[in-house]
Amino acid sequence: MSYRQLTHEQRYQIYGLMKAGFTYTSIASELGVHKSTVGREVRRNRGGRGYRPKQAQELTTARQQLRATPRI
């Protein structure tokens, strides 16, 4: 199995399905990812107002840029 990150669209799907009352397991099945991927995504990117897909994408991009910065 190859590693791939969640897309912007998948983050919006997670948000919508959570609002509709779906479980992490059913959301994961819908997206074709493992249920721990959904749980980790929500836990890692949850803010004061809960999970927000736009905020999640911004946090992910910031973490990627931080990692890309070379160490001296």
C-alpha positions in Angstrom: 0.0 0.0 0.0 1.4 3.4 -1.0 1.3 6.5 1.2 -0.8 9.4 0.0 -2.1 12.5 1.8 -5.7 13.5 2.0 -6.9 15.9 -0.7 -8.7 19.2 -0.1 -11.9 17.6 -1.4 -11.5 14.6 1.0 -11.2 17.0 3.9 -14.5 18.7 2.9 -16.1 15.2 2.6 -14.9 14.4 6.1 -16.5 17.6 7.4 -19.8 17.1 5.6 -20.1 13.4 6.6 -19.2 14.3 10.2 -21.9 16.9 10.2 -24.4 14.3 8.9 -23.6 12.1 11.8 -21.4 9.4 10.1 -18.8 7.5 12.1 -15.1 7.5 11.4 -15.5 4.0 10.1 -18.2 4.8 7.6 -16.4 8.0 6.5 -13.2 6.0 5.9 -15.1 3.5 3.9 -16.6 6.2 1.8 -13.2 7.8 1.1 -11.4 4.5 0.7 -8.9 5.1 3.5 -8.4 3.4 6.9 -10.5 4.6 9.8 -7.4 5.7 11.8 -6.6 8.0 8.9 -9.9 9.9 9.5 -9.5 9.9 13.2 -5.9 11.2 13.0 -6.9 13.9 10.5 -9.7 15.1 12.8 -7.6 15.0 15.9 -4.6 16.7 14.4 -6.5 19.5 12.7 -9.3 20.2 15.2 -9.5 23.8 16.4 -11.6 25.6 19.0 -14.7 25.3 16.8 -14.2 21.7 15.9 -12.9 20.3 12.6 -12.9 22.8 9.7 -11.6 21.6 6.3 -10.2 25.0 5.3 -8.3 25.3 8.5 -7.1 21.7 8.2 -5.7 22.4 4.8 -3.9 25.5 6.0 -2.4 23.7 8.9 -1.3 20.8 6.6 0.4 23.2 4.2 2.1 25.0 7.0 3.5 21.7 8.4 4.7 20.7 4.9 6.5 24.1 4.4 8.1 23.8 7.9 9.4 20.3 7.0 10.7 21.5 3.7 12.9 24.2 5.3 16.5 22.9 5.3 18.4 22.7 8.6 21.8 24.4 8.8 
